[in-house]
Amino acid sequence: MKMTCAFNPNGEITNSHRMSVNRKRTAILDEDFLAVAQRQGVNRALTKRSITRVKEATANWSCCAQRAVVSDEQAGKIAGLLNPP
């Protein structure tokens, strides 16, 4: 398994993610993904399953990180990004 993380809080370009969902870069909700999927003709049930799978993966990040042989230091940094305070 290969993983990448292009977020660097000190980077000029990478200090925030560049992805937008439903014209939003922050406070993105499930409804935003569903709205984009609907506009693109993606099946709603499939979209909901995909959202659930991503939530499960991020909730179980530490297990994923171990399987991907991510260092404890880097895994901790990424965990902080996945679950901000």
N, C-alpha and C positions, 0 to 999 in steps of 0.2 A: 504494500500500500504506500502510495506517495502522497504527501501533504505539503501544502505551501501556505504561508501566512505573510502577506505583503503589508502588514500594518507596522509602522514604526512611529511612535508618538513624537519622536524628535526629528523625523524626516520632513523636509520641506514639502515633498509631494505626498508622502505616505502618512502624514499625521492624521488623516481621516480617510475612511474608505471612500472610494469613488463610485460605488454602486448606488443606483437609485432604483426604487421600486415605487411605481405609481406616482412618480415625480417627487418622491420623498427620499431624503438621505438619513433622516433620523426618525425615531418614533414610528418605525415601520411595523404594521400589524398584519395579522393573518388576512384580514379583509383586503389589504393592499395587494398581497400576492394573489388572492382570489380574483380581484378586479382585473389585474394584468392577465391572468390566465383566461378569464372570460373574454377579454378583448382579443386575445390571440387564438381563441378557439380550443383551448386545452380543457379537457374533461374536468369538471369540478371535483368529483370524487377522487380522481387521480391527484389533483392538486392538494386536496386535504390530506391524502395519505403521504404525499411528499413532505408537506409541512410537518406532519407528525414524526416522520422518520428523521428529519433534520433536528427537531426538538429533542428527540430521544438520543441522537448522536451527541448533541452538545451537552445534554444532561449527563451523559456517560463519557465525557471527554477524557477523564483520567484513564479509563480502560482503553479507549481508542489510542491515546498517546502511548501507552505501554506497548500495545500491539504494533504501533508504527515506529517504535524505538525512538521516541522523542525524548530528549534529555529532560530530567526533572525540572531544571531551571526554565527551559523553554516551555515546557508543558504548563508550568505555573503562570508564566506570562500570558500564554494563550488563554488559559482558564479565566484569568482576570478580564480578558477582552470578551469572552463568551458570556460571562456573568458579572457585568459591571455593578458596582455598588449602587 
